[in-house]
Amino acid sequence: MTTFTYAGRDQRGVRVTGKVEANDASQAADQLIKQGLLPIEITASPVVSYSAARLSNLFDAKIKIETLILFCRQMHSLVKAGVPIVSAIQRIAEITNQTVLSRTLKKVADEIALGTSLSSAMQHYPHVFEPLMVALITAGEATGRLDEAFQQAAKYYELANTSRRRIKTALRYPIFVMIFALSAIMVMNIFVIPKFAALYSSFHAPLPMPTRLLISIAFFTRNYWWVVMLCLLGFMGTIGLLLRRPVIRQIFDHLQFKIPIFGHIIERIVMVNFSHSLAVLLQTGIPLVQALTLVSNIVNNSYAKEKILNMRGVIERGTNLSQAANAAKFFSPLVLQMLEVGEETGNLDKMLYEVSYFYEQELDYDIKQLTDKIEPILIVMVGIMVLVLALGIFLPMWNMVYIVH
């Protein structure tokens, strides 16, 4: 689709200007004629390249998801109250304390005033409005239920925000323990072990293997820390480059489901995102094929995305959703059963909401039990590290006491 800038006259002969989305100039003219306008001039708007758009957005502060939730809730209330779209957007642009959102909303309002639809104007700012939100607004404009579209968009962002908080909650405890343990080891290597090494060197006696190993590691860390940093940065950079390759990324994302303890949590997060997002899109009236395309970009897992896109291809060949999901061999029996029931009863969106609610409950329970499952493993790991340090430091002293006696 291309954006065309047009000039024309309405039925009273008044000159009208604006923008319209079409595949070519002829289709744009047909759209204007259907709207009761006589085209005078139609020109294609200059297209900003994706790289240029990314570069222009690079200096913009990232909009918090809480800000987008508030924006959708405000738009829902204003539109439902009968406030014109342009006035509602201008009003929110004035009261929001988010600079990027305010600037973007003012541009959107200007485009709408020139004749562009709300969804088309939003589509020009992908760094603020995600494709799923644009699709919801497009469907809301087509059905005349724009207030419900903003309400559904708010629910989507609330789910995304909840998923992020769940992931942070699941990872906070183990990450904190590991950082604390590694920090303690670094302090021992830099400050404590060298003091003992100087003491042991005055004994002129052979040191045990654990002690020699600790002293060597401490010496290397203290004198060649820059080599350690370069190795870590090189390792992280190599992993990052490998994960950019689609095949490697799919393998990595697939292995995430196999991780002990965390695998079930990651799988349930994907199932919640899939079922809830698809339910929102179908309830708004978006076609199933387009909804699956949008959902594939929401699950944040390339392996799941590939499975969903394969489902879309099967559906395009004439198969229903439940059969396509069964052929994907990715979804749980619960999801497959609810999809089948939803298709038979004509309440597919409601069944997907039920699936989402079930997995949300299971996910909350798993996260609450996560600490109990991880704590013994972390205690054993920290205990092993402490044991190695203790043996390395105190074995020479024990040997000397044994020799004296």
Summary of the structure (lengths in Angstrom):
residues: 405
radius of gyration: 29.7
end to end distance: 89.9
largest distance: 113.9
contacts: 1172
relative contact order: 0.07
helix: 75%
strand: 6%
